[in-house]
Amino acid sequence: MPRRTTEAMALHLAEIAKAVAPGAHAVLLLEQAGWHTNRKLAVPTNITLLPLPVRSPELNPVENLMRDNWIGNRVFTSYADILDHCCHAWNTLIDRPWRIMSIGLRNWAHGF
């Protein structure tokens, strides 16, 4: 999608809904971006959106991985360009296992 909009999110949810097994229900955790919380967003009946509290990166560990965001804030010139950047991001991430391990090493994660 060229932009993060309510319409783009609706299309994304429609695709997810197709992948949900018949009779099953999906719950999606997401941050409270405007396109996730817009009242006009069409949410399929087999999906429930569960927004994370505002300003809670500790509950959304992917945010920590995305800070080193090798694919964010870019305009891609082609599909091949997207694939190249995604492959580079993936390879960079797997070369840094401590980044992934840091998600499970948070103090709050061990307090239960």
C-alpha positions as CSV (number, residue, x, y, z in Angstrom):
1,M,0.0,0.0,0.0
2,P,1.4,3.4,-0.8
3,R,-0.1,5.0,2.3
4,R,-1.2,4.0,5.8
5,T,-4.9,4.9,5.7
6,T,-8.2,3.6,7.0
7,E,-9.0,2.2,3.5
8,A,-5.6,0.4,3.3
9,M,-6.2,-1.1,6.8
10,A,-9.7,-2.3,5.8
11,L,-8.1,-4.1,2.8
12,H,-5.5,-5.6,5.1
13,L,-8.1,-6.8,7.5
14,A,-10.2,-8.3,4.7
15,E,-7.1,-10.3,3.6
16,I,-6.5,-11.5,7.2
17,A,-10.2,-12.4,7.5
18,K,-9.9,-14.7,4.5
19,A,-7.1,-16.6,6.2
20,V,-9.1,-17.2,9.4
21,A,-10.4,-20.8,9.5
22,P,-14.1,-21.2,9.3
23,G,-15.7,-21.0,12.7
24,A,-12.6,-19.4,14.2
25,H,-12.0,-15.8,15.3
26,A,-8.9,-13.7,15.2
27,V,-7.8,-11.2,17.7
28,L,-5.3,-8.6,16.4
29,L,-3.1,-6.6,18.8
30,L,-2.2,-3.3,17.4
31,E,-1.1,0.2,18.4
32,Q,-3.5,3.1,18.4
33,A,-2.6,4.6,15.0
34,G,-5.4,6.6,13.5
35,W,-6.0,4.2,10.7
36,H,-6.4,1.4,13.3
37,T,-8.9,3.2,15.5
38,N,-11.0,5.1,13.0
39,R,-14.7,4.6,13.5
40,K,-15.1,4.2,9.8
41,L,-12.8,1.2,9.7
42,A,-14.7,-1.8,8.4
43,V,-13.7,-4.7,10.7
44,P,-14.7,-8.2,9.5
45,T,-17.0,-10.1,11.8
46,N,-14.4,-12.8,12.4
47,I,-11.8,-10.3,13.7
48,T,-11.6,-8.4,16.9
49,L,-9.1,-5.5,17.2
50,L,-7.4,-5.2,20.6
51,P,-5.6,-1.8,20.8
52,L,-2.5,-1.6,23.1
53,P,-2.4,1.2,25.6
54,V,-0.9,4.5,24.3
55,R,2.8,4.9,24.7
56,S,3.5,1.4,25.8
57,P,6.4,0.1,23.7
58,E,7.2,-2.5,26.3
59,L,3.9,-4.2,25.3
60,N,4.8,-4.1,21.6
61,P,8.4,-5.5,21.4
62,V,8.3,-5.3,17.6
63,E,8.6,-1.6,18.0
64,N,12.1,-2.1,19.5
65,L,13.1,-4.1,16.5
66,M,11.6,-1.5,14.1
67,R,13.6,1.3,15.7
68,D,16.6,0.0,13.7
69,N,14.1,0.0,10.9
70,W,15.9,-0.9,7.7
71,I,12.7,-0.7,5.7
72,G,10.8,2.2,7.2
73,N,10.4,5.7,6.0
74,R,11.2,4.9,2.4
75,V,9.7,5.1,-1.0
76,F,10.2,1.9,-2.9
77,T,10.8,2.2,-6.7
78,S,9.5,-1.3,-7.5
79,Y,8.4,-4.6,-6.2
80,A,12.0,-5.9,-6.6
81,D,13.2,-2.9,-4.6
82,I,10.8,-3.9,-1.8
83,L,12.0,-7.5,-1.9
84,D,15.6,-6.3,-1.8
85,H,15.1,-4.1,1.2
86,C,13.1,-6.7,3.0
87,C,15.7,-9.4,2.4
88,H,18.4,-6.9,3.6
89,A,16.4,-6.1,6.8
90,W,15.8,-9.8,7.5
91,N,19.4,-10.7,7.0
92,T,20.6,-7.8,9.2
93,L,18.2,-8.9,11.9
94,I,19.2,-12.6,11.9
95,D,22.8,-11.4,12.1
96,R,21.9,-9.7,15.4
97,P,20.2,-12.4,17.5
98,W,20.7,-10.2,20.6
99,R,18.1,-7.9,19.2
100,I,15.5,-10.6,19.1
101,M,16.6,-12.0,22.5
102,S,16.2,-8.6,24.1
103,I,12.5,-8.9,23.8
104,G,12.4,-11.7,26.3
105,L,14.9,-10.1,28.6
106,R,12.7,-7.3,29.9
107,N,12.4,-7.0,33.6
108,W,8.6,-6.9,33.5
109,A,8.5,-10.1,31.6
110,H,10.0,-12.1,34.5
111,G,7.7,-10.7,37.2
112,F,4.9,-13.3,36.9
